[in-house]
Amino acid sequence: KTTSSPYGAAPNAGYASDTSYASSTYEFSAPSTANMQPRNNAKQPPKKNSLYPHNPIIASFWIPSLWCTMQGFESSTPLTTLLCVALALYALDLANLRQPFFFGLWFSVIVMAMVTGWCILIEDEDADGAGGGPMVLFYLVQIAVNTLLFVCGACWLTLQQEWLSSTTMRNLEETLHAILPMVASGICTVRVGVLLAEEFGRDVSAILAPYVFALFQTLAMLTLGCAKARAQDGTTPIRNGTTSKEEKPAED
């Protein structure tokens, strides 16, 4: 049964259903931005640790050794020279002058060795040769140990720089970890022996000095001598020339 419509013929029901189906099928929906994050499967290079990890340990041995060395001089010339050198190096570092800072740092080792050696020779009463060959050998050994202490300081300050190569960093760390325990133990033992001799006499000082040296040496080797060097190529810390990223031999 059909009914008339004031607006004309009734619309075709089949056509209306097809239109609604088409509109529902091709309805546009905006894609979700949650799943459109870019995927970067490339491995990011590991960040290098720019801070030398053993600064507290180095400071605990090098600074007391430097203090003991400066306490052994009656003249203020070595301490004054050290302060002038430190200010000059600090100015070069603030100016970001890499090569002048590097050469100035290692040239200051020569300057400090000459100044301390000169003070050792002029302050001792036997420096005129009255002590003979043994005293000359004693002076040479003392000057050599002081020079090694300044070399350790130069290595330590150089390791604070971020622009050095990985090979240079590793060599400096190995040198510092090998030299400083012996040098610090020897210098601190001499100072402690002098204090013991002033308080309890030379016999007590002669008996306790070897044990004090053994104690200092053990602490230095456990904390610094056995410390791992920092890796500069993104691998784990270097020790004994190898890293944890071991390369397997190629199979035939």
VEXDREN-2710 file (C-alpha; in Angstrom, 1 decimal):
% VEXDREN-2710
k/r/px/py/pz
1/LYS/0.0/0.0/0.0
2/THR/1.4/3.4/-1.1
3/THR/0.7/6.8/0.4
4/SER/1.1/10.1/-1.3
5/SER/3.5/12.6/0.0
6/PRO/3.1/16.4/-0.2
7/TYR/6.7/16.6/-1.4
8/GLY/6.5/14.1/-4.2
9/ALA/7.3/10.5/-4.5
10/ALA/8.7/8.7/-1.4
11/PRO/12.4/8.0/-1.6
12/ASN/13.6/4.5/-2.5
13/ALA/14.3/2.6/0.7
14/GLY/17.1/0.5/-1.0
15/TYR/18.8/3.6/-2.2
16/ALA/18.7/5.2/1.3
17/SER/20.2/2.1/2.9
18/ASP/23.0/2.0/0.3
19/THR/23.8/5.7/1.0
20/SER/24.0/5.2/4.7
21/TYR/26.2/2.1/4.1
22/ALA/28.6/4.1/1.9
23/SER/28.8/7.0/4.3
24/SER/29.5/4.7/7.2
25/THR/32.1/2.8/5.2
26/TYR/34.1/5.8/4.0
27/GLU/33.9/7.9/7.2
28/PHE/37.3/9.5/7.8
29/SER/38.9/9.2/11.2
30/ALA/42.1/11.0/12.2
31/PRO/44.9/8.7/13.0
32/SER/46.1/8.5/16.6
33/THR/49.4/10.3/17.2
34/ALA/50.2/7.9/20.0
35/ASN/51.3/5.2/17.6
36/MET/53.2/7.6/15.2
37/GLN/56.4/8.0/17.3
38/PRO/59.5/7.5/15.1
39/ARG/61.3/4.3/15.8
40/ASN/65.1/4.6/15.8
41/ASN/66.6/1.2/16.1
42/ALA/70.1/2.5/15.8
43/LYS/72.1/2.1/19.0
44/GLN/73.1/5.4/20.5
45/PRO/76.7/5.7/21.4
46/PRO/77.3/5.5/25.1
47/LYS/78.1/8.8/26.8
48/LYS/81.6/9.3/28.0
49/ASN/82.2/10.1/31.6
50/SER/84.1/13.4/31.5
51/LEU/84.8/13.3/35.2
52/TYR/87.9/11.4/36.4
53/PRO/86.3/8.8/38.8
54/HIS/89.3/8.6/41.2
55/ASN/89.6/12.3/42.2
56/PRO/88.9/11.8/45.9
57/ILE/91.4/9.0/46.2
58/ILE/94.1/10.9/44.3
59/ALA/93.5/14.0/46.5
60/SER/93.7/12.0/49.7
61/PHE/97.2/10.8/48.8
62/TRP/98.7/13.6/46.7
63/ILE/97.7/16.6/48.8
64/PRO/99.1/15.3/52.1
65/SER/102.3/14.3/50.3
66/LEU/102.6/17.8/48.8
67/TRP/102.1/19.2/52.3
68/CYS/104.7/17.0/53.8
69/THR/107.1/18.0/51.0
70/MET/106.6/21.7/51.6
71/GLN/106.9/21.3/55.4
72/GLY/110.4/19.9/54.9
73/PHE/111.8/23.3/53.6
74/GLU/112.7/26.2/55.8
75/SER/112.5/28.6/53.0
76/SER/109.2/29.8/51.5
77/THR/110.6/29.8/48.0
78/PRO/109.1/26.4/47.0
79/LEU/105.6/27.3/48.3
80/THR/105.7/30.7/46.6
81/THR/106.8/29.2/43.3
82/LEU/104.0/26.6/43.6
83/LEU/101.4/29.3/44.2
84/CYS/102.6/31.4/41.2
85/VAL/102.6/28.3/38.9
86/ALA/99.1/27.4/40.1
87/LEU/97.7/30.9/39.4
88/ALA/99.3/30.9/35.9
89/LEU/97.9/27.5/35.0
90/TYR/94.5/28.6/36.3
91/ALA/94.5/31.7/34.1
92/LEU/95.4/29.5/31.0
93/ASP/92.6/27.1/31.9
94/LEU/90.1/30.0/32.2
95/ALA/91.2/31.3/28.8
96/ASN/90.5/27.8/27.3
97/LEU/94.0/27.7/25.9
98/ARG/94.6/24.0/25.5
99/GLN/98.1/23.7/24.2
100/PRO/99.6/26.5/26.3
101/PHE/98.0/24.9/29.4
102/PHE/99.3/21.5/28.5
103/PHE/102.9/22.6/27.9
104/GLY/102.8/25.0/30.8
105/LEU/101.7/22.3/33.1
106/TRP/104.5/19.9/32.2
107/PHE/107.0/22.7/32.1
108/SER/106.0/23.6/35.7
109/VAL/107.2/20.1/36.7
110/ILE/110.7/21.0/35.6
111/VAL/110.5/24.4/37.4
112/MET/109.3/22.9/40.7
113/ALA/112.0/20.1/40.5
114/MET/114.7/22.7/40.0
115/VAL/113.4/25.0/42.8
116/THR/113.0/22.2/45.4
117/GLY/116.4/20.7/44.4
118/TRP/118.1/24.0/44.9
119/CYS/116.5/24.5/48.3
120/ILE/117.5/21.0/49.4
121/LEU/121.1/21.7/48.5
122/ILE/121.4/25.2/50.1
123/GLU/119.4/24.5/53.3
124/ASP/121.3/21.4/54.4
125/GLU/124.5/21.9/56.4
126/ASP/126.2/19.0/54.7
127/ALA/125.5/20.4/51.2
128/ASP/129.1/21.6/50.9
129/GLY/130.4/18.1/50.4
130/ALA/131.3/17.3/54.0
131/GLY/129.0/14.2/53.9
132/GLY/130.7/12.7/50.9
133/GLY/129.2/10.4/48.4
134/PRO/126.3/9.0/50.6
135/MET/124.9/12.5/51.2
136/VAL/125.1/13.3/47.5
137/LEU/123.1/10.1/46.8
138/PHE/120.6/11.1/49.5
139/TYR/120.1/14.5/47.8
140/LEU/119.6/12.9/44.4
141/VAL/117.1/10.4/45.7
142/GLN/115.2/13.1/47.5
143/ILE/115.1/15.4/44.4
144/ALA/114.0/12.4/42.3
145/VAL/111.1/11.5/44.7
146/ASN/109.9/15.2/44.8
147/THR/110.0/15.3/41.0
148/LEU/107.9/12.1/40.8
149/LEU/105.4/13.8/43.1
150/PHE/105.1/16.7/40.7
151/VAL/104.8/14.4/37.8
152/CYS/101.8/12.7/39.5
153/GLY/100.2/16.1/40.0
154/ALA/100.7/16.9/36.4
155/CYS/99.1/13.6/35.3
156/TRP/96.2/14.2/37.7
157/LEU/95.5/17.7/36.3
158/THR/95.8/16.5/32.7
159/LEU/93.2/13.8/33.4
160/GLN/90.7/16.6/34.1
161/GLN/90.7/17.6/30.5
162/GLU/88.1/16.2/28.1
163/TRP/89.9/16.9/24.9
164/LEU/92.7/14.2/25.2
165/SER/92.6/11.0/23.3
166/SER/91.7/7.7/24.8
167/THR/95.2/6.3/24.5
168/THR/96.7/9.3/26.3
169/MET/94.1/9.1/29.0
170/ARG/94.8/5.4/29.6
171/ASN/98.5/5.9/29.7
172/LEU/98.3/8.8/32.1
173/GLU/96.0/6.8/34.4
174/GLU/98.2/3.8/34.4
175/THR/101.3/6.0/35.2
176/LEU/99.5/7.8/38.0
177/HIS/98.2/4.6/39.6
178/ALA/101.6/3.0/39.4
179/ILE/103.8/5.8/40.8
180/LEU/101.7/7.7/43.3
181/PRO/101.2/4.8/45.9
182/MET/105.0/4.4/46.3
183/VAL/105.8/8.1/46.2
184/ALA/103.1/9.1/48.7
185/SER/104.0/6.3/51.1
186/GLY/107.6/7.2/51.1
187/ILE/107.1/11.0/51.6
188/CYS/104.5/10.6/54.3
189/THR/106.6/8.0/56.1
190/VAL/109.6/10.3/56.3
191/ARG/107.4/13.1/57.7
192/VAL/105.8/10.7/60.3
193/GLY/109.3/9.5/61.2
194/VAL/110.5/13.0/61.9
195/LEU/107.5/13.7/64.1
196/LEU/108.1/10.4/66.0
197/ALA/111.8/11.2/66.5
198/GLU/110.9/14.6/67.9
199/GLU/108.3/13.2/70.4
200/PHE/109.7/9.7/71.3
201/GLY/113.3/9.7/70.1
202/ARG/115.1/8.2/67.1
203/ASP/115.0/4.6/68.4
204/VAL/111.2/4.6/68.4
205/SER/111.1/6.3/65.1
206/ALA/113.5/3.8/63.5
207/ILE/111.4/0.9/64.8
208/LEU/108.0/2.3/63.8
209/ALA/109.0/3.8/60.4
210/PRO/108.9/0.5/58.4
211/TYR/105.5/-0.4/59.8
212/VAL/104.2/3.0/59.0
213/PHE/105.5/2.7/55.4
214/ALA/103.8/-0.8/55.1
215/LEU/100.5/0.7/56.4
216/PHE/100.6/3.6/53.9
217/GLN/101.6/1.3/51.1
218/THR/98.9/-1.2/51.7
219/LEU/96.2/1.5/51.9
220/ALA/97.5/3.1/48.7
221/MET/97.6/-0.2/46.7
222/LEU/94.2/-1.2/47.9
223/THR/92.5/2.1/47.0
224/LEU/94.5/3.4/44.1
225/GLY/97.0/0.8/42.8
226/CYS/94.1/-1.7/42.2
227/ALA/91.7/0.9/40.9
228/LYS/90.4/0.4/37.4
229/ALA/91.3/3.0/34.7
230/ARG/88.4/4.8/33.0
231/ALA/87.4/3.6/29.5
232/GLN/87.3/6.3/26.9
233/ASP/85.8/4.2/24.0
234/GLY/82.4/3.4/25.6
235/THR/83.4/0.1/27.0
236/THR/83.8/-0.9/30.7
237/PRO/86.8/0.4/32.6
238/ILE/90.2/-0.8/31.4
239/ARG/92.4/-3.0/33.5
240/ASN/95.6/-4.6/32.6
241/GLY/95.3/-3.4/29.0
242/THR/92.0/-5.2/28.3
243/THR/88.3/-4.3/28.4
244/SER/85.2/-6.2/29.1
245/LYS/84.2/-6.0/25.4
246/GLU/86.4/-9.0/24.4
247/GLU/86.6/-9.8/20.8
248/LYS/86.1/-13.5/20.0
249/PRO/88.5/-15.0/17.4
250/ALA/87.0/-15.6/14.0
251/GLU/85.9/-19.1/13.4
252/ASP/86.9/-20.9/10.2
END
